[in-house]
Amino acid sequence: MWIQHFKGVNTRFSKIYTLLLHHEGISLAQYTVLAILLEENRIPMSEVSFKLQISKPAVTYLVDRLEAKKLLKRTAHPKDRRVMLIEIQLKGRRIVERTQGFILQFLMQTLRGFKEAEQKMIYRFFDSLSPKMDTILDEMRSKKK
């Protein structure tokens, strides 16, 4: 029973993100790059490859498209010109903030439908889930090295 609920929610979230991002003119993969940059500011493309666990050519493909849309900027590292740094631009920042804002508003609206005790249980669930997800991600990344 729980598995079906989680699968259904996951599928619906993906569809919501896909539709939102379609209206913004970018893919979910492109959005993920921008979301990382919003958190990290300016980072090497190789770090994006590591964080997403995708190849460097795949990151280059995404960055090329985002740069063409003026959503991010690519520059050479000041001390090592072989390293390319990428940085989110205002237009890209606005896309991420609008998308995150929509999702947050939707989640908060949904949460208001629960009693306070139920809300606290939901918070506890997410407080427990987040570090476990981080641990799994770290383990998966270390196995890939």
PyMOL commands that set and color helices and strands:
alter all, ss='L'
color gray80, all
select helices_A, chain A and resi 2-24+28-40+45-52+56-68+90-111+116-144
alter helices_A, ss='H'
color red, helices_A
select strands_A, chain A and resi 42-44+72-76+84-88
alter strands_A, ss='S'
color yellow, strands_A
deselect
rebuild
show_as cartoon
